[in-house]
């Protein structure tokens, strides 16, 4: 049973944004519930979760960005129609596939620098207990 606050919020969204907001909320709510169930199931296998943590984290964090960006585009109608719904997901899916592949292959690391000479922005000098950063 929905509370009075939830019903009034949904009605306000419908009045302000039209049916698009309700459809968008329903789609994201369903996807969020499905992904939460999958995440809870992955906690049963902590060894597998530990092995694949970085790839999972990268996919989920980027997926959250994709959904927020899609919401921004659809609700504000910057790109109308089906393109506004699908374009962020397609471009974000390509990004996720590329970077999770690099993480899986282990080729995403930057070249190692000498520990003696860090980049100028990382040098920190101690001056009487205060720290200054070199630009």
N, C-alpha and C positions, 0 to 999 in steps of 0.2 A: 504494500500500500504506500503510495506516495504521500509525503507530508504536504501541508499547506504551503510551506515555503518553496518546495520543489515545484509544485503546480503553478504557483504565482510566478516563479522565475521562468518556467517554460512558456507561460502565456506572455510574459514580458518580452522574451526572446522572439516569440512568434510575431508580436506586434511590431517590434523594432526592426528585426532582420527578415521577417517572413519565414516561409517554410524551409529555406536553405539552412538556417541555423539548427532547426530541429532535425533535419536529415543529417547534417554534419555531426551533430552531437550523438545521434544514434549510431552512425557508422563508427566514429571514434570510440564510443563507449563499448560497443561490441568487440572491436579489435583489441582494446585495452584489456577487457575481461579475458579474452582468449589468450593473449600474451601473458597475462598474470598467472593463469592456470599452467601454462607451459613452464614458466619460471619456477613456480612452486614444485612442479614435478622434477625439475632439474636438481633441486636441492637434495633429492634422494640419492644422487650419485656425486658426492663431493669431490672424488678424484677426477672425474670427467669435467666437472665444473671448474676445478682449479686449472686443468690443462688448457681449457679453451676460454678462460676468463676474458682475456684481452680482446679476442674476436667477438665474443658475445657482448662485451661492454661497448665496443666500437659500433656494432650493429644497432644496439638499443639506443645509444645516445644519438646516433645519426637518425635513426627512425623517429625519435622524439622531435628532432629538429625538422624533419620532413613533415611530420604531422602539424607542427606549429606553423610552419611556412605555408602549408596547404590551407590551414584554417585562415591565415591572414589573407591569402589570395582569394579564397572562395567567399568569405564573409564580406570583404571589402570590394569584391567583384573587379579586381584588377585584370584578371583573365576570366572571361565568362565561358559558360558551357562546360563540356566534359574535359576540355583542355586544362582548365584551371584545377580540376580534380586530379588529372592523371600526370601532368607534366612534372610536378615536384617529386612524385613517387618514382617515376621513370628515371629522372636525372639522379635522384638520391639513391635509387637502387643500383645504378651504375657506379656511383661513388662507393657505396658499401661493398659491392662485389670487388672493385679494384683494391680497396684498402684491406679488406679481410683476406684477400688472396696474397697481398704483400706480407701481411702479418703471419699468415700460415706458412709462407715460404721462408720467412725470416729475412727478407730483403728490405725491410723498411727502416733499419737502423741507419743513422747518420755515420759518416766516417769519424773514427775516434780522433780526438785532438790530444796533443801532448798535455799531461796534467800540469806541467811547469808553466805553460803560457796559455791560460784560458782566454777566451774572447774579452775584449776591452769592456764590454757591458757587464761581464760577470765578475770583474775584479772589484774586490771590496777592500778598502783601506781602513784600518783602525786609527782613529785620531782622538786620543784622550777619552776613550770610552764611547765615542759617537762613530757611526759608520757613514762613509761617503761612497757613493758609487761613481765610477768613472764612465763617462759617456763615450 
